Amino acid sequence: MESNATHIHSAERRGGSSPAAAPMPTMRPRRHGMDYLLFLTVAAICAFGVVMLFSASYYYAQSFQGDGYYYVKKQLLFLAIGIPVMFGLSFVDYKFYRRFAWMAYLLIILLLIAVLLFGKNLQGGQRWLKIGPLQFQPSELAKFIIVICMAKYMTDHHEDMPSFVRGLLPMAALLVVPAVLIYFQPNVSMLIILCIVFAIMLFIGGASLSQLGIAALIGGVALVVLLFAASYRESRFTAWLDPWGNKSDAGYQIVQSLYAFGNGGLDASRQKLLFLPYRESDFILSIIAEELGFVTVALLIAAYCFIIYRGIRIALSVRDRFASLVAAGFSSILAVQVAVNVAVVTNSIPATGQTLPFISSGGTSLVIFLAGIGVLLNISRYTEPRKSRGESYGKHKKQKQRQQ
């Protein structure tokens, strides 16, 4: 984490009066190359995603859009936007986000309000702002901005985090406004992911166990209330408990997804022939499982786990507390979203609409996740190599032994 004041260790040498001082560590390691393994893994998943998106969407796009390449063209367009954004942000010093965190927070609040006032209603939710020919979903960006704002507060007030009044309450206040606005879109699945990431950030930021317990209790009660506040959510919960008993209505989608997993790798996909809804977006993993089998799905999940591991490694290797919290938070967003998507398509949790990062059709999600990787790549430029840390520790230990 962040190194504060520079410490100088001195002691009287045996037989002499001159003090011996240990080397002075710097506040932040010198900038070096980015994490290329992280970049290459993300690039490989994006390339794989284009191929699978074409396979999953061609029949539907040809039938309803008159162009079998409709979704692939859109994905390539957003990749053409997202990849330069990722590279550009990999050169933007992460301290920039700390400086303008509250301005970004105000901007996302205004965008979420604009969605409720002027947003486009699609599929029963008013979640998109239309900007020219493009549609933008501000709630996707909100997750990352809230992580940055939490990281800033927990860095500036790290000694206050165990306090309920100066720790948990300001963090809760930071969450509540965007959470309410996202709820009224409505986008409860995004709200749940946001709350899970919020809890993870509290944990890694130094909140006490009592604070985490209070947050978990409030979150659990709120989840139950939200679950039964709308009839369609209640029906999804019922379908999750017994999808086969509801396969003609609320359980239809999950039953088709389970068929896809059950046929995994035995033949060409049949579920993409208009049987499985949202085959190109939320349920694309089901098509991957049906066409390429369990081993490919396992390798894909392993690739996501590797990205998350690299993000956590970056968080542990950078000495600046703010950068470490941002890296951990961004990695948590990816981990939670992948876990939710996998759990939904396998009926491990009730159905909810969340994309599979870097693969599902969805321009906002793709560009913003690539932007998040760009921020991680920038932070990786300031990590402290493990070898140098070991050498530094070894030198310091030897010097301390000489002083004694």
C-alpha positions in Angstrom: 0.0 0.0 0.0 1.0 3.6 0.1 4.2 4.5 1.9 3.9 7.5 4.1 6.9 9.3 5.6 10.4 8.1 4.7 12.0 6.3 7.6 15.7 6.4 8.3 17.1 3.7 10.6 20.2 4.7 12.4 22.3 3.1 15.1 25.8 3.5 16.6 28.3 1.2 15.0 30.3 -0.9 17.3 33.6 0.9 17.9 32.6 4.1 16.1 30.2 7.0 16.4 29.0 7.5 12.9 25.3 6.6 12.4 24.4 4.1 9.6 21.2 4.9 7.7 19.2 2.5 5.6 18.3 3.5 2.0 15.4 5.8 1.7 12.4 4.2 -0.2 10.6 6.3 -2.7 6.9 7.1 -2.5 6.3 5.3 -5.8 8.4 3.0 -7.9 9.8 4.3 -11.2 7.5 3.8 -14.1 8.1 0.8 -16.3 6.4 -1.4 -18.9 2.7 -2.4 -18.5 1.5 -5.9 -17.7 1.6 -7.5 -21.2 0.2 -10.8 -19.9 -2.9 -9.0 -18.7 -3.3 -7.2 -22.1 -2.7 -10.3 -24.2 -5.3 -12.3 -22.2 -7.9 -9.6 -22.6 -7.1 -9.3 -26.3 -7.5 -13.1 -26.7 -10.9 -13.1 -25.0 -12.1 -10.3 -27.2 -11.0 -12.1 -30.4 -12.7 -15.3 -29.2 -15.7 -13.3 -28.3 -16.1 -11.9 -31.9 -16.0 -15.4 -33.3 -18.5 -16.7 -30.9 -20.8 -13.7 -31.3 -20.9 -14.3 -35.0 -21.8 -17.9 -34.4 -24.5 -17.1 -31.8 -26.1 -14.2 -33.5 -26.0 -14.9 -37.3 -29.3 -16.7 -37.6 -31.2 -14.3 -35.5 -29.6 -11.2 -37.1 -30.3 -12.6 -40.6 -33.9 -13.3 -39.7 -34.8 -10.0 -38.0 -32.2 -7.5 -39.1 -31.7 -8.7 -42.7 -28.0 -8.9 -42.1 -26.3 -11.9 -40.5 -23.3 -9.7 -39.6 -25.3 -7.1 -37.8 -24.1 -7.8 -34.2 -20.5 -8.6 -35.3 -20.2 -5.3 -37.1 -21.5 -3.5 -34.0 -19.0 -5.4 -31.8 -16.1 -4.6 -34.1 -17.1 -1.0 -34.1 -17.1 -0.9 -30.3 -13.8 -2.8 -30.2 -12.4 -0.1 -32.6 -13.4 2.4 -29.9 -12.6 0.5 -26.8 -9.1 -0.7 -27.7 -7.7 2.8 -28.4 -9.4 3.9 -25.2 -7.7 1.1 -23.3 -4.3 2.0 -24.7 -4.8 5.7 -24.1 -5.8 5.2 -20.5 -2.8 2.9 -19.9 -0.7 6.1 -20.3 -2.8 8.4 -18.1 -1.3 8.6 -14.7 -3.8 7.0 -12.2 -3.4 10.1 -9.9 -5.6 11.9 -12.4 -8.6 9.9 -11.2 -7.9 10.8 -7.6 -7.8 14.5 -8.4 -11.1 14.5 -10.3 -13.0 11.7 -8.5 -15.7 13.9 -7.0 -16.2 15.7 -10.3 -16.7 12.3 -12.0 -19.1 11.3 -9.2 -21.2 14.4 -9.9 -21.1 13.7 -13.6 -22.4 10.1 -13.2 -25.2 11.3 -10.9 -26.3 13.8 -13.6 -26.2 11.1 -16.3 -28.3 8.7 -14.1 -30.8 11.5 -13.6 -30.8 12.2 -17.4 -31.6 8.5 -18.0 -34.7 8.7 -15.9 -35.8 12.0 -17.6 -34.7 11.5 -21.2 -33.6 7.9 -21.5 -34.8 5.3 -24.1 -37.0 2.5 -22.8 -36.0 -0.9 -24.1 -37.0 -4.3 -22.8 -39.0 -2.9 -19.9 -36.2 -0.7 -18.6 -35.2 3.0 -19.1 -31.5 2.5 -18.9 -30.0 4.0 -22.0 -29.1 7.5 -23.2 -29.1 7.9 -27.0 -26.2 10.0 -28.2 -26.4 10.3 -32.0 -26.4 6.9 -33.5 -25.0 5.3 -30.3 -26.7 4.2 -27.1 -24.9 4.6 -23.8 -25.8 2.9 -20.4 -24.5 5.2 -17.6 -25.0 2.5 -14.9 -22.1 0.5 -16.5 -19.8 3.4 -15.9 -21.2 4.1 -12.4 -19.6 0.9 -11.0 -16.1 2.0 -11.9 -16.6 5.7 -10.8 -18.0 4.6 -7.4 -14.9 2.4 -6.9 -12.6 5.3 -7.7 -14.5 7.6 -5.3 -14.5 5.0 -2.5 -10.7 4.5 -3.1 -10.1 8.2 -2.8 -12.1 8.5 0.5 -10.5 5.4 2.0 -7.1 6.8 1.1 -7.7 10.2 2.4 -9.4 8.9 5.6 -7.8 5.5 6.0 -7.5 6.0 9.8 -11.2 6.6 10.1 -12.4 3.4 8.3 -12.9 1.4 11.5 -15.3 4.1 12.7 -19.0 3.7 12.0 -19.6 7.5 11.8 -16.5 8.5 9.8 -16.1 5.2 7.9 -19.3 3.3 7.1 -21.7 6.3 7.0 -19.8 8.4 4.4 -19.3 5.2 2.3 -23.1 4.5 2.5 -23.9 8.0 1.6 -21.6 7.7 -1.5 -23.6 4.6 -2.6 -27.2 5.5 -1.8 -27.8 8.2 -4.4 -26.6 6.3 -7.5 -28.2 3.1 -6.1 -31.6 4.7 -5.8 -31.4 6.2 -9.4 -30.3 2.8 -10.8 -33.2 1.1 -8.9 -35.8 3.3 -10.5 -34.5 2.5 -14.1 -35.2 -0.3 -13.0 -31.9 -2.2 -13.1 -31.8 -4.4 -10.0 -29.2 -6.8 -11.3 -26.8 -3.9 -11.7 -27.7 -2.6 -8.3 -26.9 -6.0 -6.7 -23.5 -6.1 -8.4 -22.8 -2.6 -7.3 -23.7 -3.5 -3.7 -21.4 -6.6 -3.7 -18.5 -4.6 -5.0 -19.3 -2.0 -2.4 -19.0 -4.6 0.3 -15.7 -5.9 -1.1 -14.3 -2.4 -1.2 -15.3 -1.9 2.5 -13.5 -5.1 3.4 -10.2 -4.4 1.6 -10.4 -0.7 2.7 -10.2 -1.5 6.4 -13.8 -1.5 7.6 -14.4 -3.4 10.9 -16.2 -6.7 11.0 -19.1 -5.0 12.8 -19.5 -2.6 9.9 -19.4 -5.4 7.4 -22.0 -7.3 9.5 -24.3 -4.2 9.5 -23.9 -3.7 5.8 -24.6 -7.4 5.1 -27.8 -7.3 7.3 -29.1 -4.2 5.6 -28.2 -5.6 2.2 -29.9 -8.9 2.9 -33.1 -7.2 4.1 -33.1 -4.9 1.0 -32.6 -7.8 -1.3 -35.7 -9.7 0.1 -37.8 -6.5 -0.2 -36.6 -5.9 -3.8 -37.3 -9.5 -4.7 -41.0 -9.3 -3.8 -41.5 -5.7 -4.7 -42.3 -6.6 -8.4 -44.2 -9.6 -9.7 -41.7 -10.4 -12.5 -38.9 -10.7 -9.9 -41.0 -13.0 -7.8 -41.7 -15.1 -10.9 -38.0 -15.3 -11.7 -37.3 -16.5 -8.2 -40.1 -19.2 -8.5 -38.7 -20.2 -11.9 -35.2 -20.5 -10.4 -36.5 -22.9 -7.8 -38.4 -25.0 -10.3 -37.5 -24.1 -13.9 -39.0 -27.3 -15.4 -42.3 -26.6 -13.7 -42.3 -23.1 -15.3 -40.7 -24.0 -18.6 -43.5 -22.5 -20.7 -43.2 -19.0 -19.1 -40.8 -17.6 -16.5 -38.6 -20.7 -16.6 -38.4 -20.9 -20.4 -35.1 -19.1 -20.9 -33.2 -21.0 -18.2 -34.5 -24.3 -19.4 -33.2 -23.6 -22.9 -29.9 -22.6 -21.4 -29.7 -25.9 -19.5 -30.5 -27.7 -22.7 -27.5 -26.0 -24.3 -25.2 -27.0 -21.5 -26.6 -30.5 -21.6 -25.8 -30.9 -25.3 -22.3 -29.4 -24.8 -20.0 -30.1 -27.7 -22.0 -33.0 -29.1 -23.3 -31.2 -32.1 -23.8 -27.7 -33.7 -25.9 -25.4 -31.6 -29.6 -25.7 -32.0 -30.5 -23.2 -29.2 -29.2 -20.3 -31.2 -31.9 -21.0 -33.8 -34.4 -18.7 -32.0 -34.9 -21.1 -29.1 -32.7 -19.3 -26.5 -33.5 -15.6 -26.0 -30.6 -13.2 -25.7 -28.2 -15.8 -27.1 -25.9 -13.0 -28.3 -25.7 -11.1 -25.0 -26.6 -12.4 -21.5 -26.7 -16.1 -22.5 -23.8 -16.3 -25.0 -22.0 -18.6 -22.6 -24.7 -21.2 -23.1 -24.0 -21.2 -26.9 -20.3 -21.5 -26.2 -21.0 -24.5 -24.0 -23.3 -26.1 -26.6 -20.9 -25.6 -29.5 -17.5 -26.2 -27.9 -18.2 -28.1 -24.8 -17.1 -28.1 -21.1 -13.4 -27.9 -21.7 -13.7 -24.6 -23.7 -16.0 -23.1 -21.0 -13.5 -24.2 -18.4 -10.6 -22.6 -20.3 -12.6 -19.4 -20.8 -13.3 -19.2 -17.0 -9.6 -19.9 -16.4 -8.7 -16.9 -18.6 -11.0 -14.7 -16.6 -9.5 -16.0 -13.4 -6.1 -15.2 -14.8 -7.1 -11.6 -15.5 -8.5 -11.2 -12.0 -5.3 -12.7 -10.6 -3.2 -10.2 -12.5 -5.4 -7.4 -11.2 -5.0 -8.6 -7.6 -1.3 -9.0 -8.1 -1.1 -5.4 -9.4 -3.1 -4.3 -6.3 -0.7 -6.0 -4.0 2.5 -4.9 -5.8 1.8 -1.2 -6.0 2.8 0.9 -3.0 0.3 3.7 -3.4 -2.8 3.0 -1.4 -5.2 4.7 -3.8 -3.8 2.8 -6.8 -4.0 -0.5 -4.9 -7.6 0.1 -3.9 -8.6 1.0 -7.5 -6.9 -2.1 -8.9 -8.6 -4.3 -6.3 -11.9 -2.7 -7.0 -11.8 -3.0 -10.7 -10.7 -6.6 -10.4 -13.7 -7.2 -8.1 -16.1 -5.7 -10.6 -14.9 -8.1 -13.3 -14.9 -11.1 -10.9 -18.5 -10.4 -9.6 -19.9 -9.8 -13.1 -18.4 -13.0 -14.5 -19.5 -14.9 -11.5 -23.1 -13.6 -11.8 -23.3 -14.3 -15.6 -22.0 -17.9 -15.1 -24.4 -18.5 -12.2 -27.4 -17.2 -14.1 -26.8 -19.4 -17.3 -26.3 -22.4 -15.1 -29.4 -21.6 -12.9 -27.3 -21.2 -9.8 -29.0 -17.9 -9.0 -32.3 -16.4 -10.3 -32.1 -15.0 -13.9 -30.9 -11.5 -14.2 -29.5 -9.5 -17.1 -25.8 -9.0 -17.0 -23.3 -9.4 -19.9 -20.3 -11.7 -20.0 -17.4 -9.1 -20.2 -15.5 -8.8 -23.5 -17.7 -11.4 -25.2 -21.4 -10.5 -25.0 -22.9 -8.1 -27.5 -23.2 -4.7 -25.7 -21.2 -1.7 -26.7 -21.3 0.2 -23.4 -20.1 -2.8 -21.4 -17.3 -3.7 -23.8 -15.9 -0.1 -24.0 -16.1 0.5 -20.3 -14.5 -2.8 -19.3 -11.7 -2.2 -21.8 -11.3 1.3 -20.2 -11.1 -0.3 -16.8 -8.4 -2.6 -18.1 -6.6 0.5 -19.4 -6.5 1.9 -15.9 -5.2 -1.4 -14.5 -2.5 -1.4 -17.2 -1.4 2.1 -16.1 -1.3 1.1 -12.5 0.8 -2.0 -13.5 3.5 0.4 -14.8 4.1 1.5 -11.2 4.2 -1.9 -9.5 7.3 -2.8 -7.5 9.0 -5.9 -9.0 9.1 -8.8 -6.6 12.8 -9.3 -7.1 13.7 -5.8 -6.2 11.5 -5.9 -3.1 13.3 -9.1 -2.0 16.7 -7.6 -2.7 15.7 -4.4 -0.9 14.5 -6.4 2.1 17.7 -8.5 2.1 20.0 -5.4 2.0 18.0 -3.8 4.8 18.2 -7.0 6.9 22.0 -7.3 6.4 22.4 -3.6 7.3 20.4 -4.0 10.4 22.5 -7.0 11.5 25.6 -4.9 11.0 24.2 -2.2 13.1 23.5 -4.6 15.9 
